[in-house]
C-alpha cells in the first residue's frame, strides 16, 4: 500500500492512540505486528483516551506521552460486557459462603445458574491471558533495560487489571496516576511544539472522521495517504 511505503523502521514509531479498546486477540495481533517492524522502539502518544485494549498497547511501548487531558483505563477483560474479574470474585464468594453456611445455597443458586457451564473458566482464562501479555510486554519493552523491575510490573498489573481496585472498567486514569503506579510517562506539556503537533493531528483526524465518509486513514511521513470511505460514498479509495 502506497501509504506505508518508505517508512524507515530504524527511526522507530510514534503511535497516536485514541481508542475505547477492543478485543484482546486483536490487541495481541497489533502489538505483534508493530514489534515485528519496529521491535520495541515504539512510543505511545495519548491525545485523549486509550482505554482497555488501548492501555494494553500503550504498555507494550517504551514510553507513553500523556497530557493533562489524557487518560488510560483498566484493562480488566470483559466477556459479553461482563467483567471477568467480577464473575470470578462472585463465584469465589458463593463457594465461601456456601461452605460456611449451606443454607445460603438457596440464595446463590439462581445467581450462579445464570452462567453457562464453562463461563467461569473462560473468565479466568481471559484474566490470565491479558495479564501474561502485559507482563511480557512490560518486561521486554518499557523495563527491558532495568534490573529487577518485577515489583514495579506487579504493581502496574494490579493497578490496571484488578477489578477490586479499579472498581469500573470505564474508569479514567490520569497521567499522574499512571506515573505513580510505575509506567514511564512523558508529560505532553513539557514540549510545547510536540503538544501542538499532537493535538493538531488529533483534532484534524477527529473532524475528518465525524464530518466526512472516511472511516480509515493511513498516512506516512512523506504525505502518502490511503483513505477508506463508507460504502455509500462515491468513488474509489483516495490514494
N, C-alpha and C positions, 0 to 999 in steps of 0.2 A: 504494500500500500504506500503511495507516494508520501503520505503524511508522516510516516515513521521512518522513511529512508533518510540516511545521513546522520542519524543520532550516533554520537561517539560514547560508547559505554564507559570509556575510561574517565569521562568527565562526571560520572555519577548521575543521579537523578534527584531533582526536587519534585516531590509528588504532592500536588494540591489535592487535598481530601475534603470533600463536603458530601456527607452521606449519612442517612439514618441507620445504615447497617444492611445486613443481608445474610444469606445462607453461609454456614460455616465451611461447607465444601467449596463454595465459590471463593470465599476469603482465602482458603488454603491454596487454591489454584492460582489466584492473582499473585500472592506472595511468592509462590514457587517460580512463576514466570518472571516476575520482576528481578528476583535474585539470580535467576539463570542468565539474565542480561547484564545486570549492574552489580552482581554479587551483593554485598551488604552496604555499598556506598549509596544509600538512599536516605533522603531526609524528608520527613512528612511535614507538610505545611497545612495548618488547620485554620482557614479564614473564618469559620463559624462553628460548625459541628462535625464531628466524626464519631458517631455512636456505634456501640455494639461491634459488628464486624469491622467498621472503620477504625475503632480503637485497637482492634487486634492487628490490623495492617500497620497502624502507627507504631505499635510495639515491635514490629519487625524491622523498623528503620533505625538508623544510627542516632538520630535525634528528632525532636518534634518541635516545630515552630508554632507558638500559640500567642494570641493577643489577649487583651482583657475581655474581649467578647467571645473568645474561643472556648469550646467545651469538648471533652471526651466523655465517654459514658461507660457504664458497666458492660462487660462482655458476656455476662451470665447467659448461657444458651436458653432459647425459648423453643418449645415444641408445640406447634399449632397455637401459638400465642400464650402458652402456659410456661411459667418459669421452671426449668428443670430442677433447680435447687429447691424451690418451694415444694415440688412433688416429693422429692427425696426426704426433705425435712418432715413433711406431713406424714409420710409413710413410717418414718422412724419414730415419730411421736405416737402414732397409733400403736405400734408394736410395744413401745414402752408402757403406755397407759393400760393396754390390754393385759400385759404381763403382770402389772401391778394390781389391776382390778379387772378380772374377766367380765364383770358386768358391763363394762364400757363397750363391749363388742356391739351392743345394740346401737350405740351412738356412732361408732366408727364404720360399721358395715355399709351403710348407704353412701358414705363418703368415699371409701376405698373402692366400692363397686363401680364407681363412675370411670375407673381406669381400665384400659384394655389389659389383658394378661401380661404383656411384655412392656407396658408403658414405663413402669418404674425403672426397669433395667435399661431401657433406651435413654431415659433421662440421665442415669448415672454415666452411661457411655458418652453422652453428649458433653457432660461436665468434664469427664476425663480427657476427651479429645481436645476440647478447647484449651484446657489447662496445659496439656502436653505441647500443643502448638505454640502458645505464648511463651512457655518456659524455654522451649528450644530456640525460638526466635530471639528472645532477650539474651540468652547465653551466647548465641553465635553472631549477634548483631550489636545492639546497644552496649552490652557489657563484655564483649569478647576480649577487650584489652585490659580488663580489670581483674585483679586477683581476688578470689573468694567473694564473688558477688551474690552468693546463694541467698543470704538473708535478705538482701535488697529485693531480689527477684521474688522470693517468697512473699514479702510484704506487698509488692505490686500485684501479684496474682490474687492475694487475699482481698486487697482493697478494691480491685476491679471485678473480681469474679464471685465473691462470696455474697450471696443474696441476703444473708442475715446482716451484712454490713451496709451494702448499698441500698437495701430496702425496696428500691424500684428500678426496673430496667430502663426507665426513662430519665433517670437522674442525670443531671449535667454536672460534670466535674471540671472546675476551673484550672487554669494554668498553674496557679499557686498550689492547689491541692495535688495536682499531678506531679509537680516538682517535689512536694513534701513526701510523697509516697516513694520517691526514688527515681522516677523517669527523668531522662535527660531532656530538659525543656529549654528552648531558646525563646526569649521574650521578643515578640514582634516589634514592640515599641522601641526597642533598643537600636533598631536600624530603620530610620525613617524612610530611606529610599526603598528598602526591601518591603516595608509595610505598604507604601504607596503602590508598588508594583503588584503585590499580592492582592490587595483589595480592589485594585483596578481590574485585574483579570477576573476575580471572583464576581464582582458586580456585573461586568460585561457578559460573563457566561450565564449568570442568573437571569439577566434581562433577555438574553437570546433564547434561553430555554423556555421562558414563560411567555414571550411575546412573538415567537416565530414557530413554525412547524418542526424545527430542528430538535432532535432528542439525543443525538450522539455527535460529538465533535472531537476529532483528533487533529492536533496541530503541533508541528515541531518548531524548533528554534529558528528554522530557515523560512518560516512563513508558509510552509506547505500544509494544507489542511484537507481533511475529509469530513464532510458534514452529512449525516444521515437524517433524512426528513421523514415525517409521518406519511403514511400511505396516501392520504388524501391530498398531499401537496403534489403539484405537478412538477415533472422534470426529474432527471436522474440525480444521484447524489452529487454534491458540489465538490470539485477537486481543487 
